[in-house]
Amino acid sequence: MKINEGKLDRNLRMSTGLILIGLAATGIIGLWGYIGVIPLLTGAIGICPIYSLLGKNTCPVGTR
């Protein structure tokens, strides 16, 4: 699979994932906060399976 996430998209995903996991770990939100693992992993590897299914790509042309 090819990278289909741009730099901003990846950073937002990883930040959101870390925030959700941190809130869940401290008990501020429930266990559902561990769903933040998904955006964290997709942001870390740069591939979003849903983007692939929809044909979306936020990655600049030069870095695909």
PDBQT receptor file of N, H, CA, C and O in Angstrom, charges set to zero:
ATOM      1  N   MET A   1       0.837  -1.180   0.000  1.00  0.00    +0.000 N 
ATOM      2  CA  MET A   1       0.000   0.000   0.000  1.00  0.00    +0.000 C 
ATOM      3  C   MET A   1       0.882   1.245   0.000  1.00  0.00    +0.000 C 
ATOM      4  O   MET A   1       1.969   1.259   0.579  1.00  0.00    +0.000 OA
ATOM      5  N   LYS A   2       0.397   2.270  -0.652  1.00  0.00    +0.000 N 
ATOM      6  H   LYS A   2      -0.486   2.258  -1.123  1.00  0.00    +0.000 HD
ATOM      7  CA  LYS A   2       1.143   3.520  -0.737  1.00  0.00    +0.000 C 
ATOM      8  C   LYS A   2       0.658   4.491   0.335  1.00  0.00    +0.000 C 
ATOM      9  O   LYS A   2      -0.492   4.438   0.771  1.00  0.00    +0.000 OA
ATOM     10  N   ILE A   3       1.551   5.367   0.744  1.00  0.00    +0.000 N 
ATOM     11  H   ILE A   3       2.485   5.410   0.390  1.00  0.00    +0.000 HD
ATOM     12  CA  ILE A   3       1.207   6.396   1.724  1.00  0.00    +0.000 C 
ATOM     13  C   ILE A   3       0.125   7.296   1.134  1.00  0.00    +0.000 C 
ATOM     14  O   ILE A   3       0.256   7.777   0.009  1.00  0.00    +0.000 OA
ATOM     15  N   ASN A   4      -0.939   7.521   1.893  1.00  0.00    +0.000 N 
ATOM     16  H   ASN A   4      -1.046   7.130   2.807  1.00  0.00    +0.000 HD
ATOM     17  CA  ASN A   4      -2.028   8.360   1.397  1.00  0.00    +0.000 C 
ATOM     18  C   ASN A   4      -2.412   9.471   2.376  1.00  0.00    +0.000 C 
ATOM     19  O   ASN A   4      -3.499  10.041   2.281  1.00  0.00    +0.000 OA
ATOM     20  N   GLU A   5      -1.521   9.771   3.307  1.00  0.00    +0.000 N 
ATOM     21  H   GLU A   5      -0.638   9.308   3.384  1.00  0.00    +0.000 HD
ATOM     22  CA  GLU A   5      -1.761  10.847   4.265  1.00  0.00    +0.000 C 
ATOM     23  C   GLU A   5      -0.643  11.876   4.166  1.00  0.00    +0.000 C 
ATOM     24  O   GLU A   5       0.538  11.530   4.120  1.00  0.00    +0.000 OA
ATOM     25  N   GLY A   6      -1.033  13.140   4.133  1.00  0.00    +0.000 N 
ATOM     26  H   GLY A   6      -1.992  13.421   4.170  1.00  0.00    +0.000 HD
ATOM     27  CA  GLY A   6      -0.060  14.220   4.128  1.00  0.00    +0.000 C 
ATOM     28  C   GLY A   6       0.474  14.483   5.528  1.00  0.00    +0.000 C 
ATOM     29  O   GLY A   6       0.007  13.903   6.508  1.00  0.00    +0.000 OA
ATOM     30  N   LYS A   7       1.450  15.358   5.601  1.00  0.00    +0.000 N 
ATOM     31  H   LYS A   7       1.829  15.829   4.805  1.00  0.00    +0.000 HD
ATOM     32  CA  LYS A   7       2.120  15.655   6.874  1.00  0.00    +0.000 C 
ATOM     33  C   LYS A   7       1.144  16.221   7.920  1.00  0.00    +0.000 C 
ATOM     34  O   LYS A   7       1.154  15.785   9.071  1.00  0.00    +0.000 OA
ATOM     35  N   LEU A   8       0.312  17.179   7.528  1.00  0.00    +0.000 N 
ATOM     36  H   LEU A   8       0.305  17.533   6.593  1.00  0.00    +0.000 HD
ATOM     37  CA  LEU A   8      -0.647  17.770   8.461  1.00  0.00    +0.000 C 
ATOM     38  C   LEU A   8      -1.647  16.715   8.933  1.00  0.00    +0.000 C 
ATOM     39  O   LEU A   8      -1.951  16.639  10.123  1.00  0.00    +0.000 OA
ATOM     40  N   ASP A   9      -2.147  15.921   8.030  1.00  0.00    +0.000 N 
ATOM     41  H   ASP A   9      -1.900  15.983   7.062  1.00  0.00    +0.000 HD
ATOM     42  CA  ASP A   9      -3.098  14.864   8.351  1.00  0.00    +0.000 C 
ATOM     43  C   ASP A   9      -2.490  13.881   9.357  1.00  0.00    +0.000 C 
ATOM     44  O   ASP A   9      -3.134  13.505  10.336  1.00  0.00    +0.000 OA
ATOM     45  N   ARG A  10      -1.268  13.478   9.108  1.00  0.00    +0.000 N 
ATOM     46  H   ARG A  10      -0.744  13.783   8.313  1.00  0.00    +0.000 HD
ATOM     47  CA  ARG A  10      -0.592  12.535  10.002  1.00  0.00    +0.000 C 
ATOM     48  C   ARG A  10      -0.391  13.130  11.390  1.00  0.00    +0.000 C 
ATOM     49  O   ARG A  10      -0.625  12.458  12.395  1.00  0.00    +0.000 OA
ATOM     50  N   ASN A  11       0.044  14.396  11.451  1.00  0.00    +0.000 N 
ATOM     51  H   ASN A  11       0.234  14.941  10.634  1.00  0.00    +0.000 HD
ATOM     52  CA  ASN A  11       0.274  15.045  12.743  1.00  0.00    +0.000 C 
ATOM     53  C   ASN A  11      -1.021  15.196  13.540  1.00  0.00    +0.000 C 
ATOM     54  O   ASN A  11      -1.037  14.980  14.751  1.00  0.00    +0.000 OA
ATOM     55  N   LEU A  12      -2.099  15.566  12.861  1.00  0.00    +0.000 N 
ATOM     56  H   LEU A  12      -2.086  15.742  11.877  1.00  0.00    +0.000 HD
ATOM     57  CA  LEU A  12      -3.380  15.690  13.544  1.00  0.00    +0.000 C 
ATOM     58  C   LEU A  12      -3.868  14.348  14.077  1.00  0.00    +0.000 C 
ATOM     59  O   LEU A  12      -4.392  14.270  15.189  1.00  0.00    +0.000 OA
ATOM     60  N   ARG A  13      -3.698  13.300  13.291  1.00  0.00    +0.000 N 
ATOM     61  H   ARG A  13      -3.273  13.362  12.388  1.00  0.00    +0.000 HD
ATOM     62  CA  ARG A  13      -4.114  11.963  13.722  1.00  0.00    +0.000 C 
ATOM     63  C   ARG A  13      -3.322  11.510  14.952  1.00  0.00    +0.000 C 
ATOM     64  O   ARG A  13      -3.897  11.014  15.921  1.00  0.00    +0.000 OA
ATOM     65  N   MET A  14      -2.012  11.683  14.904  1.00  0.00    +0.000 N 
ATOM     66  H   MET A  14      -1.544  12.085  14.117  1.00  0.00    +0.000 HD
ATOM     67  CA  MET A  14      -1.186  11.242  16.029  1.00  0.00    +0.000 C 
ATOM     68  C   MET A  14      -1.475  12.057  17.287  1.00  0.00    +0.000 C 
ATOM     69  O   MET A  14      -1.509  11.500  18.384  1.00  0.00    +0.000 OA
ATOM     70  N   SER A  15      -1.680  13.354  17.148  1.00  0.00    +0.000 N 
ATOM     71  H   SER A  15      -1.652  13.806  16.256  1.00  0.00    +0.000 HD
ATOM     72  CA  SER A  15      -2.009  14.202  18.300  1.00  0.00    +0.000 C 
ATOM     73  C   SER A  15      -3.337  13.800  18.911  1.00  0.00    +0.000 C 
ATOM     74  O   SER A  15      -3.456  13.678  20.130  1.00  0.00    +0.000 OA
ATOM     75  N   THR A  16      -4.336  13.593  18.065  1.00  0.00    +0.000 N 
ATOM     76  H   THR A  16      -4.240  13.691  17.074  1.00  0.00    +0.000 HD
ATOM     77  CA  THR A  16      -5.653  13.193  18.544  1.00  0.00    +0.000 C 
ATOM     78  C   THR A  16      -5.576  11.847  19.256  1.00  0.00    +0.000 C 
ATOM     79  O   THR A  16      -6.162  11.667  20.323  1.00  0.00    +0.000 OA
ATOM     80  N   GLY A  17      -4.858  10.912  18.664  1.00  0.00    +0.000 N 
ATOM     81  H   GLY A  17      -4.382  11.059  17.797  1.00  0.00    +0.000 HD
ATOM     82  CA  GLY A  17      -4.703   9.593  19.278  1.00  0.00    +0.000 C 
ATOM     83  C   GLY A  17      -4.044   9.661  20.633  1.00  0.00    +0.000 C 
ATOM     84  O   GLY A  17      -4.501   9.026  21.583  1.00  0.00    +0.000 OA
ATOM     85  N   LEU A  18      -2.966  10.430  20.732  1.00  0.00    +0.000 N 
ATOM     86  H   LEU A  18      -2.594  10.946  19.960  1.00  0.00    +0.000 HD
ATOM     87  CA  LEU A  18      -2.266  10.561  22.009  1.00  0.00    +0.000 C 
ATOM     88  C   LEU A  18      -3.131  11.230  23.071  1.00  0.00    +0.000 C 
ATOM     89  O   LEU A  18      -3.105  10.833  24.236  1.00  0.00    +0.000 OA
ATOM     90  N   ILE A  19      -3.887  12.232  22.676  1.00  0.00    +0.000 N 
ATOM     91  H   ILE A  19      -3.908  12.554  21.730  1.00  0.00    +0.000 HD
ATOM     92  CA  ILE A  19      -4.765  12.918  23.627  1.00  0.00    +0.000 C 
ATOM     93  C   ILE A  19      -5.838  11.964  24.141  1.00  0.00    +0.000 C 
ATOM     94  O   ILE A  19      -6.087  11.904  25.345  1.00  0.00    +0.000 OA
ATOM     95  N   LEU A  20      -6.475  11.219  23.242  1.00  0.00    +0.000 N 
ATOM     96  H   LEU A  20      -6.272  11.267  22.264  1.00  0.00    +0.000 HD
ATOM     97  CA  LEU A  20      -7.511  10.271  23.661  1.00  0.00    +0.000 C 
ATOM     98  C   LEU A  20      -6.952   9.193  24.584  1.00  0.00    +0.000 C 
ATOM     99  O   LEU A  20      -7.570   8.861  25.595  1.00  0.00    +0.000 OA
ATOM    100  N   ILE A  21      -5.796   8.651  24.245  1.00  0.00    +0.000 N 
ATOM    101  H   ILE A  21      -5.294   8.921  23.423  1.00  0.00    +0.000 HD
ATOM    102  CA  ILE A  21      -5.188   7.621  25.085  1.00  0.00    +0.000 C 
ATOM    103  C   ILE A  21      -4.809   8.198  26.446  1.00  0.00    +0.000 C 
ATOM    104  O   ILE A  21      -5.015   7.550  27.473  1.00  0.00    +0.000 OA
ATOM    105  N   GLY A  22      -4.260   9.404  26.461  1.00  0.00    +0.000 N 
ATOM    106  H   GLY A  22      -4.093   9.930  25.627  1.00  0.00    +0.000 HD
ATOM    107  CA  GLY A  22      -3.898  10.043  27.726  1.00  0.00    +0.000 C 
ATOM    108  C   GLY A  22      -5.102  10.305  28.603  1.00  0.00    +0.000 C 
ATOM    109  O   GLY A  22      -5.046  10.088  29.814  1.00  0.00    +0.000 OA
ATOM    110  N   LEU A  23      -6.200  10.774  28.007  1.00  0.00    +0.000 N 
ATOM    111  H   LEU A  23      -6.246  10.950  27.024  1.00  0.00    +0.000 HD
ATOM    112  CA  LEU A  23      -7.418  11.021  28.783  1.00  0.00    +0.000 C 
ATOM    113  C   LEU A  23      -8.007   9.725  29.331  1.00  0.00    +0.000 C 
ATOM    114  O   LEU A  23      -8.520   9.697  30.449  1.00  0.00    +0.000 OA
ATOM    115  N   ALA A  24      -7.934   8.666  28.553  1.00  0.00    +0.000 N 
ATOM    116  H   ALA A  24      -7.517   8.689  27.644  1.00  0.00    +0.000 HD
ATOM    117  CA  ALA A  24      -8.444   7.371  29.015  1.00  0.00    +0.000 C 
ATOM    118  C   ALA A  24      -7.550   6.811  30.121  1.00  0.00    +0.000 C 
ATOM    119  O   ALA A  24      -8.049   6.244  31.093  1.00  0.00    +0.000 OA
ATOM    120  N   ALA A  25      -6.258   6.963  29.982  1.00  0.00    +0.000 N 
ATOM    121  H   ALA A  25      -5.852   7.423  29.192  1.00  0.00    +0.000 HD
ATOM    122  CA  ALA A  25      -5.319   6.431  30.968  1.00  0.00    +0.000 C 
ATOM    123  C   ALA A  25      -5.450   7.138  32.314  1.00  0.00    +0.000 C 
ATOM    124  O   ALA A  25      -5.245   6.521  33.360  1.00  0.00    +0.000 OA
ATOM    125  N   THR A  26      -5.788   8.416  32.297  1.00  0.00    +0.000 N 
ATOM    126  H   THR A  26      -5.955   8.917  31.448  1.00  0.00    +0.000 HD
ATOM    127  CA  THR A  26      -5.931   9.160  33.546  1.00  0.00    +0.000 C 
ATOM    128  C   THR A  26      -7.338   9.075  34.120  1.00  0.00    +0.000 C 
ATOM    129  O   THR A  26      -7.594   9.599  35.204  1.00  0.00    +0.000 OA
ATOM    130  N   GLY A  27      -8.250   8.426  33.413  1.00  0.00    +0.000 N 
ATOM    131  H   GLY A  27      -8.042   8.000  32.532  1.00  0.00    +0.000 HD
ATOM    132  CA  GLY A  27      -9.605   8.237  33.924  1.00  0.00    +0.000 C 
ATOM    133  C   GLY A  27     -10.542   9.401  33.671  1.00  0.00    +0.000 C 
ATOM    134  O   GLY A  27     -11.664   9.406  34.177  1.00  0.00    +0.000 OA
ATOM    135  N   ILE A  28     -10.115  10.378  32.908  1.00  0.00    +0.000 N 
ATOM    136  H   ILE A  28      -9.203  10.375  32.497  1.00  0.00    +0.000 HD
ATOM    137  CA  ILE A  28     -10.970  11.524  32.622  1.00  0.00    +0.000 C 
ATOM    138  C   ILE A  28     -12.132  11.106  31.729  1.00  0.00    +0.000 C 
ATOM    139  O   ILE A  28     -13.264  11.553  31.913  1.00  0.00    +0.000 OA
ATOM    140  N   ILE A  29     -11.838  10.245  30.762  1.00  0.00    +0.000 N 
ATOM    141  H   ILE A  29     -10.919   9.881  30.613  1.00  0.00    +0.000 HD
ATOM    142  CA  ILE A  29     -12.894   9.670  29.927  1.00  0.00    +0.000 C 
ATOM    143  C   ILE A  29     -12.844   8.160  30.115  1.00  0.00    +0.000 C 
ATOM    144  O   ILE A  29     -11.888   7.633  30.684  1.00  0.00    +0.000 OA
ATOM    145  N   GLY A  30     -13.839   7.486  29.655  1.00  0.00    +0.000 N 
ATOM    146  H   GLY A  30     -14.616   7.915  29.193  1.00  0.00    +0.000 HD
ATOM    147  CA  GLY A  30     -13.920   6.037  29.836  1.00  0.00    +0.000 C 
ATOM    148  C   GLY A  30     -12.933   5.262  28.972  1.00  0.00    +0.000 C 
ATOM    149  O   GLY A  30     -12.057   5.827  28.316  1.00  0.00    +0.000 OA
ATOM    150  N   LEU A  31     -13.110   3.968  29.001  1.00  0.00    +0.000 N 
ATOM    151  H   LEU A  31     -13.821   3.510  29.534  1.00  0.00    +0.000 HD
ATOM    152  CA  LEU A  31     -12.239   3.083  28.237  1.00  0.00    +0.000 C 
ATOM    153  C   LEU A  31     -12.333   3.303  26.732  1.00  0.00    +0.000 C 
ATOM    154  O   LEU A  31     -11.423   2.928  25.993  1.00  0.00    +0.000 OA
ATOM    155  N   TRP A  32     -13.420   3.905  26.276  1.00  0.00    +0.000 N 
ATOM    156  H   TRP A  32     -14.160   4.210  26.877  1.00  0.00    +0.000 HD
ATOM    157  CA  TRP A  32     -13.574   4.156  24.847  1.00  0.00    +0.000 C 
ATOM    158  C   TRP A  32     -12.451   5.048  24.317  1.00  0.00    +0.000 C 
ATOM    159  O   TRP A  32     -12.195   5.064  23.113  1.00  0.00    +0.000 OA
ATOM    160  N   GLY A  33     -11.793   5.774  25.182  1.00  0.00    +0.000 N 
ATOM    161  H   GLY A  33     -12.001   5.761  26.160  1.00  0.00    +0.000 HD
ATOM    162  CA  GLY A  33     -10.706   6.654  24.765  1.00  0.00    +0.000 C 
ATOM    163  C   GLY A  33      -9.527   5.911  24.161  1.00  0.00    +0.000 C 
ATOM    164  O   GLY A  33      -8.721   6.493  23.435  1.00  0.00    +0.000 OA
ATOM    165  N   TYR A  34      -9.430   4.616  24.466  1.00  0.00    +0.000 N 
ATOM    166  H   TYR A  34     -10.085   4.143  25.055  1.00  0.00    +0.000 HD
ATOM    167  CA  TYR A  34      -8.345   3.829  23.891  1.00  0.00    +0.000 C 
ATOM    168  C   TYR A  34      -8.542   3.579  22.401  1.00  0.00    +0.000 C 
ATOM    169  O   TYR A  34      -7.676   2.995  21.750  1.00  0.00    +0.000 OA
ATOM    170  N   ILE A  35      -9.660   4.012  21.864  1.00  0.00    +0.000 N 
ATOM    171  H   ILE A  35     -10.364   4.486  22.393  1.00  0.00    +0.000 HD
ATOM    172  CA  ILE A  35      -9.863   3.971  20.415  1.00  0.00    +0.000 C 
ATOM    173  C   ILE A  35      -8.844   4.886  19.727  1.00  0.00    +0.000 C 
ATOM    174  O   ILE A  35      -8.644   4.808  18.515  1.00  0.00    +0.000 OA
ATOM    175  N   GLY A  36      -8.214   5.742  20.506  1.00  0.00    +0.000 N 
ATOM    176  H   GLY A  36      -8.377   5.805  21.491  1.00  0.00    +0.000 HD
ATOM    177  CA  GLY A  36      -7.174   6.628  19.991  1.00  0.00    +0.000 C 
ATOM    178  C   GLY A  36      -5.978   5.880  19.423  1.00  0.00    +0.000 C 
ATOM    179  O   GLY A  36      -5.141   6.476  18.745  1.00  0.00    +0.000 OA
ATOM    180  N   VAL A  37      -5.888   4.589  19.690  1.00  0.00    +0.000 N 
ATOM    181  H   VAL A  37      -6.568   4.105  20.241  1.00  0.00    +0.000 HD
ATOM    182  CA  VAL A  37      -4.814   3.777  19.125  1.00  0.00    +0.000 C 
ATOM    183  C   VAL A  37      -4.921   3.756  17.596  1.00  0.00    +0.000 C 
ATOM    184  O   VAL A  37      -3.907   3.725  16.898  1.00  0.00    +0.000 OA
ATOM    185  N   ILE A  38      -6.144   3.773  17.089  1.00  0.00    +0.000 N 
ATOM    186  H   ILE A  38      -6.967   3.798  17.656  1.00  0.00    +0.000 HD
ATOM    187  CA  ILE A  38      -6.344   3.695  15.636  1.00  0.00    +0.000 C 
ATOM    188  C   ILE A  38      -5.782   4.921  14.918  1.00  0.00    +0.000 C 
ATOM    189  O   ILE A  38      -4.967   4.758  14.010  1.00  0.00    +0.000 OA
ATOM    190  N   PRO A  39      -6.181   6.145  15.285  1.00  0.00    +0.000 N 
ATOM    191  CA  PRO A  39      -5.575   7.291  14.587  1.00  0.00    +0.000 C 
ATOM    192  C   PRO A  39      -4.075   7.413  14.848  1.00  0.00    +0.000 C 
ATOM    193  O   PRO A  39      -3.330   7.898  13.997  1.00  0.00    +0.000 OA
ATOM    194  N   LEU A  40      -3.636   6.973  16.027  1.00  0.00    +0.000 N 
ATOM    195  H   LEU A  40      -4.242   6.580  16.718  1.00  0.00    +0.000 HD
ATOM    196  CA  LEU A  40      -2.205   7.021  16.325  1.00  0.00    +0.000 C 
ATOM    197  C   LEU A  40      -1.428   6.114  15.367  1.00  0.00    +0.000 C 
ATOM    198  O   LEU A  40      -0.403   6.524  14.822  1.00  0.00    +0.000 OA
ATOM    199  N   LEU A  41      -1.900   4.905  15.164  1.00  0.00    +0.000 N 
ATOM    200  H   LEU A  41      -2.732   4.572  15.607  1.00  0.00    +0.000 HD
ATOM    201  CA  LEU A  41      -1.213   3.970  14.266  1.00  0.00    +0.000 C 
ATOM    202  C   LEU A  41      -1.309   4.391  12.811  1.00  0.00    +0.000 C 
ATOM    203  O   LEU A  41      -0.318   4.321  12.085  1.00  0.00    +0.000 OA
ATOM    204  N   THR A  42      -2.485   4.828  12.370  1.00  0.00    +0.000 N 
ATOM    205  H   THR A  42      -3.290   4.885  12.960  1.00  0.00    +0.000 HD
ATOM    206  CA  THR A  42      -2.610   5.234  10.967  1.00  0.00    +0.000 C 
ATOM    207  C   THR A  42      -1.753   6.461  10.689  1.00  0.00    +0.000 C 
ATOM    208  O   THR A  42      -1.185   6.590   9.605  1.00  0.00    +0.000 OA
ATOM    209  N   GLY A  43      -1.659   7.355  11.654  1.00  0.00    +0.000 N 
ATOM    210  H   GLY A  43      -2.121   7.250  12.535  1.00  0.00    +0.000 HD
ATOM    211  CA  GLY A  43      -0.797   8.525  11.483  1.00  0.00    +0.000 C 
ATOM    212  C   GLY A  43       0.679   8.156  11.479  1.00  0.00    +0.000 C 
ATOM    213  O   GLY A  43       1.471   8.754  10.751  1.00  0.00    +0.000 OA
ATOM    214  N   ALA A  44       1.047   7.175  12.289  1.00  0.00    +0.000 N 
ATOM    215  H   ALA A  44       0.403   6.689  12.881  1.00  0.00    +0.000 HD
ATOM    216  CA  ALA A  44       2.454   6.762  12.364  1.00  0.00    +0.000 C 
ATOM    217  C   ALA A  44       2.912   6.075  11.084  1.00  0.00    +0.000 C 
ATOM    218  O   ALA A  44       4.045   6.278  10.649  1.00  0.00    +0.000 OA
ATOM    219  N   ILE A  45       2.050   5.267  10.477  1.00  0.00    +0.000 N 
ATOM    220  H   ILE A  45       1.129   5.103  10.830  1.00  0.00    +0.000 HD
ATOM    221  CA  ILE A  45       2.463   4.557   9.265  1.00  0.00    +0.000 C 
ATOM    222  C   ILE A  45       2.122   5.322   7.994  1.00  0.00    +0.000 C 
ATOM    223  O   ILE A  45       2.688   5.043   6.938  1.00  0.00    +0.000 OA
ATOM    224  N   GLY A  46       1.203   6.286   8.080  1.00  0.00    +0.000 N 
ATOM    225  H   GLY A  46       0.743   6.513   8.938  1.00  0.00    +0.000 HD
ATOM    226  CA  GLY A  46       0.877   7.123   6.922  1.00  0.00    +0.000 C 
ATOM    227  C   GLY A  46      -0.122   6.521   5.957  1.00  0.00    +0.000 C 
ATOM    228  O   GLY A  46      -0.308   7.034   4.853  1.00  0.00    +0.000 OA
ATOM    229  N   ILE A  47      -0.767   5.437   6.362  1.00  0.00    +0.000 N 
ATOM    230  H   ILE A  47      -0.616   5.021   7.258  1.00  0.00    +0.000 HD
ATOM    231  CA  ILE A  47      -1.732   4.777   5.488  1.00  0.00    +0.000 C 
ATOM    232  C   ILE A  47      -3.072   4.668   6.200  1.00  0.00    +0.000 C 
ATOM    233  O   ILE A  47      -3.161   4.119   7.299  1.00  0.00    +0.000 OA
ATOM    234  N   CYS A  48      -4.107   5.194   5.566  1.00  0.00    +0.000 N 
ATOM    235  H   CYS A  48      -4.035   5.640   4.674  1.00  0.00    +0.000 HD
ATOM    236  CA  CYS A  48      -5.460   5.098   6.097  1.00  0.00    +0.000 C 
ATOM    237  C   CYS A  48      -6.267   4.160   5.195  1.00  0.00    +0.000 C 
ATOM    238  O   CYS A  48      -6.488   4.479   4.026  1.00  0.00    +0.000 OA
ATOM    239  N   PRO A  49      -6.710   3.008   5.716  1.00  0.00    +0.000 N 
ATOM    240  CA  PRO A  49      -7.478   2.072   4.901  1.00  0.00    +0.000 C 
ATOM    241  C   PRO A  49      -8.779   2.675   4.356  1.00  0.00    +0.000 C 
ATOM    242  O   PRO A  49      -9.197   2.340   3.248  1.00  0.00    +0.000 OA
ATOM    243  N   ILE A  50      -9.407   3.544   5.111  1.00  0.00    +0.000 N 
ATOM    244  H   ILE A  50      -9.068   3.816   6.011  1.00  0.00    +0.000 HD
ATOM    245  CA  ILE A  50     -10.653   4.164   4.642  1.00  0.00    +0.000 C 
ATOM    246  C   ILE A  50     -10.369   5.102   3.467  1.00  0.00    +0.000 C 
ATOM    247  O   ILE A  50     -11.142   5.153   2.510  1.00  0.00    +0.000 OA
ATOM    248  N   TYR A  51      -9.262   5.841   3.541  1.00  0.00    +0.000 N 
ATOM    249  H   TYR A  51      -8.634   5.799   4.318  1.00  0.00    +0.000 HD
ATOM    250  CA  TYR A  51      -8.866   6.685   2.417  1.00  0.00    +0.000 C 
ATOM    251  C   TYR A  51      -8.652   5.834   1.168  1.00  0.00    +0.000 C 
ATOM    252  O   TYR A  51      -9.045   6.228   0.069  1.00  0.00    +0.000 OA
ATOM    253  N   SER A  52      -8.033   4.674   1.337  1.00  0.00    +0.000 N 
ATOM    254  H   SER A  52      -7.715   4.354   2.229  1.00  0.00    +0.000 HD
ATOM    255  CA  SER A  52      -7.791   3.787   0.197  1.00  0.00    +0.000 C 
ATOM    256  C   SER A  52      -9.101   3.335  -0.432  1.00  0.00    +0.000 C 
ATOM    257  O   SER A  52      -9.228   3.318  -1.657  1.00  0.00    +0.000 OA
ATOM    258  N   LEU A  53     -10.073   2.971   0.392  1.00  0.00    +0.000 N 
ATOM    259  H   LEU A  53      -9.970   2.985   1.387  1.00  0.00    +0.000 HD
ATOM    260  CA  LEU A  53     -11.368   2.535  -0.118  1.00  0.00    +0.000 C 
ATOM    261  C   LEU A  53     -12.101   3.648  -0.854  1.00  0.00    +0.000 C 
ATOM    262  O   LEU A  53     -12.764   3.406  -1.863  1.00  0.00    +0.000 OA
ATOM    263  N   LEU A  54     -11.978   4.870  -0.343  1.00  0.00    +0.000 N 
ATOM    264  H   LEU A  54     -11.439   5.067   0.476  1.00  0.00    +0.000 HD
ATOM    265  CA  LEU A  54     -12.677   6.004  -0.939  1.00  0.00    +0.000 C 
ATOM    266  C   LEU A  54     -11.884   6.681  -2.059  1.00  0.00    +0.000 C 
ATOM    267  O   LEU A  54     -12.406   7.558  -2.749  1.00  0.00    +0.000 OA
ATOM    268  N   GLY A  55     -10.645   6.281  -2.236  1.00  0.00    +0.000 N 
ATOM    269  H   GLY A  55     -10.221   5.570  -1.676  1.00  0.00    +0.000 HD
ATOM    270  CA  GLY A  55      -9.808   6.887  -3.268  1.00  0.00    +0.000 C 
ATOM    271  C   GLY A  55      -9.299   8.270  -2.895  1.00  0.00    +0.000 C 
ATOM    272  O   GLY A  55      -8.924   9.049  -3.771  1.00  0.00    +0.000 OA
ATOM    273  N   LYS A  56      -9.283   8.579  -1.619  1.00  0.00    +0.000 N 
ATOM    274  H   LYS A  56      -9.588   7.945  -0.907  1.00  0.00    +0.000 HD
ATOM    275  CA  LYS A  56      -8.829   9.889  -1.155  1.00  0.00    +0.000 C 
ATOM    276  C   LYS A  56      -7.332   9.844  -0.868  1.00  0.00    +0.000 C 
ATOM    277  O   LYS A  56      -6.793   8.803  -0.492  1.00  0.00    +0.000 OA
ATOM    278  N   ASN A  57      -6.672  10.975  -1.048  1.00  0.00    +0.000 N 
ATOM    279  H   ASN A  57      -7.109  11.820  -1.354  1.00  0.00    +0.000 HD
ATOM    280  CA  ASN A  57      -5.241  11.053  -0.821  1.00  0.00    +0.000 C 
ATOM    281  C   ASN A  57      -4.894  12.482  -0.421  1.00  0.00    +0.000 C 
ATOM    282  O   ASN A  57      -5.152  13.414  -1.182  1.00  0.00    +0.000 OA
ATOM    283  N   THR A  58      -4.313  12.667   0.762  1.00  0.00    +0.000 N 
ATOM    284  H   THR A  58      -4.103  11.910   1.380  1.00  0.00    +0.000 HD
ATOM    285  CA  THR A  58      -3.913  14.003   1.213  1.00  0.00    +0.000 C 
ATOM    286  C   THR A  58      -2.409  14.196   1.130  1.00  0.00    +0.000 C 
ATOM    287  O   THR A  58      -1.884  15.226   1.555  1.00  0.00    +0.000 OA
ATOM    288  N   CYS A  59      -1.722  13.215   0.588  1.00  0.00    +0.000 N 
ATOM    289  H   CYS A  59      -2.148  12.379   0.242  1.00  0.00    +0.000 HD
ATOM    290  CA  CYS A  59      -0.276  13.261   0.457  1.00  0.00    +0.000 C 
ATOM    291  C   CYS A  59       0.111  14.075  -0.772  1.00  0.00    +0.000 C 
ATOM    292  O   CYS A  59      -0.475  13.884  -1.838  1.00  0.00    +0.000 OA
ATOM    293  N   PRO A  60       1.081  14.975  -0.651  1.00  0.00    +0.000 N 
ATOM    294  CA  PRO A  60       1.546  15.727  -1.826  1.00  0.00    +0.000 C 
ATOM    295  C   PRO A  60       2.094  14.780  -2.901  1.00  0.00    +0.000 C 
ATOM    296  O   PRO A  60       2.590  13.699  -2.582  1.00  0.00    +0.000 OA
ATOM    297  N   VAL A  61       2.006  15.179  -4.146  1.00  0.00    +0.000 N 
ATOM    298  H   VAL A  61       1.604  16.058  -4.404  1.00  0.00    +0.000 HD
ATOM    299  CA  VAL A  61       2.385  14.334  -5.273  1.00  0.00    +0.000 C 
ATOM    300  C   VAL A  61       3.825  13.854  -5.193  1.00  0.00    +0.000 C 
ATOM    301  O   VAL A  61       4.095  12.699  -5.524  1.00  0.00    +0.000 OA
ATOM    302  N   GLY A  62       4.750  14.688  -4.770  1.00  0.00    +0.000 N 
ATOM    303  H   GLY A  62       4.531  15.625  -4.501  1.00  0.00    +0.000 HD
ATOM    304  CA  GLY A  62       6.163  14.325  -4.751  1.00  0.00    +0.000 C 
ATOM    305  C   GLY A  62       6.550  13.275  -3.740  1.00  0.00    +0.000 C 
ATOM    306  O   GLY A  62       7.624  12.686  -3.865  1.00  0.00    +0.000 OA
ATOM    307  N   THR A  63       5.720  13.010  -2.737  1.00  0.00    +0.000 N 
ATOM    308  H   THR A  63       4.848  13.489  -2.635  1.00  0.00    +0.000 HD
ATOM    309  CA  THR A  63       6.105  12.076  -1.675  1.00  0.00    +0.000 C 
ATOM    310  C   THR A  63       5.283  10.793  -1.673  1.00  0.00    +0.000 C 
ATOM    311  O   THR A  63       5.313  10.052  -0.691  1.00  0.00    +0.000 OA
ATOM    312  N   ARG A  64       4.560  10.517  -2.733  1.00  0.00    +0.000 N 
ATOM    313  H   ARG A  64       4.536  11.119  -3.532  1.00  0.00    +0.000 HD
ATOM    314  CA  ARG A  64       3.722   9.301  -2.776  1.00  0.00    +0.000 C 
ATOM    315  C   ARG A  64       4.542   8.077  -3.001  1.00  0.00    +0.000 C 
ATOM    316  O   ARG A  64       4.000   6.973  -3.064  1.00  0.00    +0.000 OA
TER     317      ARG A  64
